[in-house]
Amino acid sequence: PAHLTGRQEFMGIELIASAEALIPREETALLGHAALSCLEDILQAQESAIVIDVCTGSGNLALALAANAPRARVWAADLSTDAIALGRRNCEFLKLGDRVEFRDGDLMAPFDTDQFHGKVDLIVCNPPYISSGKLEGMPDEIIGHEPRLAFDGGPLGIRILQRLISEAPRFLRPLGWLAFEVGLGQGRGVRRRMEQQGRYIEIREVLDG
């Protein structure tokens, strides 16, 4: 329906929906609300917060967090220039341009400066997490109308998450949060990787359904 109407509701905001990026799924609101809860805790202890949303797509997470937490300053990035163009249109549509900025680039690369190193309160990511092999067998009604970049998570489906878990600590301030979505059956392996890295003090799991 979103492609037909050109609009999609997500966490209380209305977004422009188009083929340039994945239409926000209901499950992603679970990540959004978990991230918002972390952000609200952060803002109880300090005046403002720095948030980065990578693999932003249409900008739904970045814009929903900004809309629901007015004291947050949000940056968003995506490898797809088409997705970023749509995110900027959504940002303008929602009049959030004073607090949300979109950048082109691969994962954390657009933020690899002193402005962000060790200073980010919250990093969020809804990455592609379907393995390349499974993608080939998925029905056209699921993937035929949306960009492959939005689904393809590499051979094991967690390539981007592996990079994110490794790169995020360099950007997060002490007690900052990393929040992301994983596919069915991937949680245990991802949790083990985070534990092995030894940089994450607390790991919380929020289950869909």
Secondary structure, 3 states (H helix, E strand, C coil): CHHHHCEEEECCEEEECCCCCCCCCHHHHHHHHHHHHHHHHHHHHCCCEEEEEECCCCCHHHHHHHHHCCCEEEEEEECCHHHHHHHHHHHHHCCCCCCEEEEECCCCHHHCCCCCCCCEEEEEECCCCECHHHHHCCCHHHHCCCCHHHCECCCCCCHHHHHHHHHHHHCEEEEEEEEECCCCCCHHHHHHHHHHHCCCCCCCCCCCC
